[in-house]
Amino acid sequence: MSCEEPHETDCSEVLDHLYEFLDREMPEGDCTKFESHFEECSPCLEKYGLEQAVKKLVKRCCGHDDVPSDLRSKVMGRIDLIRSGQAVPDGDVTAGPGTETPVRAEAPGVE
């Protein structure tokens, strides 16, 4: 999505890093650039507002469940691999070491 207007920070960069902005996982200078972009770009501001609302809804509805620390570690490890561009092995994140199973299991007798 792009508004087709020139901006100091390109729409594609803003949208590619939107979740980092929402989670405040980026340097303050980048946050400031994004805030300036939202002031002048209504399509990106709309997308930001939508993603912010979804994030709040998920937190309200699902934010009370404790996640096992080993599962959190495995998921974060996968995220780090993906962000670094490394190959991610196929398998169930919840499976223990050496017991990885396919993410999508077929029904018995189905090929």
N, C-alpha and C positions, 0 to 999 in steps of 0.2 A: 504494500500500500504506500502510496506517495501522493502528496497534494500537488505535485508537479511545480511547486514553487521553490526557488533557490533559498537555502537556509545555511547558516554557518555550520550547523550539524545536520548531516543528511538524514532524511526520514528513515532510510533503511538501517542506519547505524542505531538510531533511537529504538526502533522496533526490535532489532537484533539483541539489544541489551536491556530491554524493558524490564525483565524480571530482576536483573541485577539492580536496576534503579529502584524498583518497588521494594526490594529487600535491603536496600541501602548497603549493597555489597560492592560498591564502586567508590573510587576516590571522590572527595567532596567537589573537586573542580569539575569532574565529569557530571556529577549531580547538578551542578549549577548550569552547565551547558544544556542538559536535558530540560531543566525547568525553563530556561529561556526559549528552547525550542517549542515546548508546550504552549507558551504564551503567544507564539506566532503561528502555530500550526494546529488548526482545529481537528483534522483527521487523526493526528497522533494523540492529541489531548483526549479525544473520544475513546481511542483504543486504550489509552492509559486508564481512563476512568472505568472502562469496562473490566479490564484486568484487575484493577484495584478492588472493584466491587466483588468480583469472583473470589479473589483472595480473602476478603473479609468474610464472605459467606462460608467458604471452606473452613476458615479458622473457627467461626462460630459453631458450625455443625460438626466439625471433626477435630477440633483443637483440644478435646478433653481426653483423648486416648493416648496412653503412654506407648511409645514405640520401643521395642526391645533394643538395647544398645548395640547388639551384634548385627541386627537388621539395619539399623541406621548406619553403622560403619560400612556394611556391604553396599548399601545404596549410595552413600557418599563416595565410596571408592569407584563405583561405576560412573558416577557423574564426573569425577576427576579424570577418569580414562577418556570419556567422551569429549570433555573440554580440551584435553591435550591432543586429541586426534588419534589416539591409540585404538587398536582393534579391541572390541569388547567381546569376550566369549559369550556364546549363546548359552543360556541356562537360567534357571530359576534363582533369583537373588536370595530367596528365603532358604534355599537348600544349604546344608552344611558343606564344609570342605570335602571334596571328593564325591559328593552325592548330588551333583548338579543334574537337574532334569530339564527337559525342554519347557519353554515358557508356554507353548500351546500343545497340549496333549491331545492326541487323537482318540476318539472313542474306540473301544475294542471292535476289531473286525473291519474298521474303516481305513482305507489306504489313501 
